[in-house]
Amino acid sequence: MTAVLFTKLKETAEAALKTKVVDCVVSVPSHFTDAERRSLLDVTYMCGLNCLKLMNDTTAAALAYGIYKQDLPEEKEKSRNVVFVNMGYTSLQVCVCAFNKGKLKMLAVSSDPFLGGRDFDRVLRNYFIEDFRQRYKIDVTTKPKAIIRLTAECEKMKKLMSATTQPVPLNIECFMDDKDVSGTMNRAQFEEMCQPLLKRAEDTMRSILSQSKLHLDDLHSVEIVGGSSRIPAIKAFVKKIFGMEPSTTLNADEVIARGCALQCAILSPTFRVRDFSIADCQPYAITMTWVGGVTEDNSMEVFPRFHQFPFSKMLIFYRKEEFQLNAHYSPNEKIILPQLMIGSFKIYNIQPQMNGESSKVKVKVRINNHGIFNVTSASMVEKLDNVDGNESMDIDDKKDEDDETDNQDISKAADQNDTDTPMQTEESPGKQAAGDKKEPANKKMKKIKMVDLRVESIVPQFSKDELQLCVERENQMIMQDRLEKDRADAKNAVEEYVYDMRDRLYGPLEQYVEENQRSEFSNILSDVENWLYDEGEDQMKQVYIDKLASLKKLGDPICYRYQEAMERPGAFQAVGSALQQVRKFLDLYLQKDERYNHIDQQDVKKVEKCLKEKSEWFERTQNQQNQRKMFEDPLVSCSEINSQRYNLESVCLPIINKPKPKVEPPKDSEPNAKTNEQSNQQQQPPPSSEGSAQAGGEKPDPVMEVD
């Protein structure tokens, strides 16, 4: 069902964005367990989505709050602690978050998975069910439809009581057995009935203070989000418990979606977003167990409650053979699922050391950014004895021809990895190797290498093959939906054509079809309408397409005649205007108008010939068309009329608009201009002494210069 919902949301987003949607961030309640989170990841894979992160609702609200704040304290200053109360339709979630500039850290979370707005609706519904049983002698529980109607009316009443203290009426007509029912409820009476629910909400809010170990003076503000946070009693409890008025600066309905959008932008390389780090916390403690020896503890709490994630830890075991790790939630926690088990993880390919001792096994466990626990890797430390310190030894099972330098580098890396192990309790082999460096070169040295081990995870999640089957099934359902939509569209097209054409036959199309044809076509349309609600109720898509084509075969000629009649007067008028323009040109030409005296006589004869042909065609065609009846097909179409006009204009307009030739200036003006220019240059002072010396002689005769 969730996959169906996600597929629809994906289609809606793609239709709005006009692009393909792949990457997404999905919000989940903070109390979701490992199995529920894995299921949501499987759902996103089935729908063809790439889930970048499963984000807690409370964390999304905190991100939407903090990323826009400009007055947050600096990183080294005291954090701003804000409480977020998220009262939704199904659950109540409360968290405390510490803000500094550019980052947020979740301190504690608390929730009631079964306390939400629907529980308050049920209180009202159960009250009126009993009231109607006594007053109207009807049992609402026997009719599912009546229960749905009553629940919807109770939800409306709850919203009205949140806005007024006056009694709110409830009226439902023809509720059951043709009976109209009514009732009233006021806010005080409603809150009295909801005391058990309000007590649970109070306990959840108080628990967050004890779990976070904060005092009221440490809190900056309380933000309330979620649709059900508008209930006045919830606001009153927030003020009573935290000692301050609840803040409503966030959009109660959209803040979580906005936080997910911001997180998606942060994770996407496409958008440039302000740097903002997020440190979430694990709501439940996680314990790991294994089969141990007599003196060995076989369990350990790996991640305590409210531990930060994403986070990785390295565990070290000493084993001679394969073993299994079991992860589960701590049994003292209140988990919404009856099964506390998270999963089992088997470590394979473990072998004892060459001297028969247990091998050192490093197991890396991690809570990833989805809040999912997993054993990410396992490796075995294998000790190797070198015969002589000055002899080369291949520790990676390479061939003997590998040079000595490569072997030394690999050995150093192995020693370094072993020395930096954080949970090493015995003397590190790396330290012994480091000490051996001070010994003589002919002493034996111990070297180690890391061998990757195979890890098999047994968790409540689909395998790859099962996921692929689900993807194929989802694609089949998507294809069926598309086929059904196409079939419904084809059926609706037939129904729409029937209704539209029947109304137009006795409206604007009445004059363009003969009486007997109109009656016959109207009867056909009525028969098709009856067929749609009888045999044609559930037909294949092609049947509807063929039916529509048969109807259009009768109706399109009528619509064509109507369309031509609407456009023909304008087309004829355009041709007449073009002819009038050409006649005016010829009259002006015969009058020796100076605007057209440059046009050649042959071109004018060409225009006269074209005008004569088009005028005769225009008068003949217009007269013949006017004699035809409106329900007859037109003698000439509008496209042909426009074609004649285009032909007339293409022949005549280039001649009419032919420009006059340009008049060239007299040739004598050019040498005179050159003479004046040269005389002006001679009257200017010389640029230098050399130039003046050359110009010291007599001036040349201007006449000779022109020659």
Secondary structure, DSSP 8 states (H G I E B T S, - for coil): -HHHHHHHHHHHHHHHHTS---EEEEEE-TT--HHHHHHHHHHHHHTT-EEEEEEEHHHHHHHHHHTT-S----TTS--EEEEEEEE-SS-EEEEEEEEETTEEEEEEEEEETT-SHHHHHHHHHHHHHHHHHHHT---GGG-HHHHHHHHHHHHHHHHHHTT-SS-EEEEEEEEETTEEEEEEE-HHHHHHHTHHHHHHHHHHHHHHHHHHT--GGGEEEEEEESGGGGSHHHHHHHHHHHSS--B--S-TTTHHHHHHHHHHHHH-SSS-----EEEEE-SS-EEEEE---SSS--EEEEE-TT-EESEEEEEEEEESS-EEEEEEE-TTS--SSS--EEEEEEE------TTS--EEEEEEEEE-TTS-EEEEEEEEEEEEEES-TTS---TTS--TTS-HHHHHHHHHHHHHHHHT-TT--S--HHHHHHHHTTS-TTS-EEEEEEEE--EEEE-SS--HHHHHHHHHHHHHHHHHHHHHHHHHHHHHHHHHHHHHHHHHHTTTTGGGS-HHHHHHHHHHHHHHHHHHTTGGGG--HHHHHHHHHHHHHHHHHHHHHHHHHHHHHHHHHHHHHHHHHHHHHHHHHHTT-TTSTTS-HHHHHHHHHHHHHHHHHHHHHHHHHHHS-TTS--SS-HHHHHHHHHHHHHHHHHHHT---------TTHHHHHHHHHHHHHHHS--SSHHHHHHTTS----HHHHH-
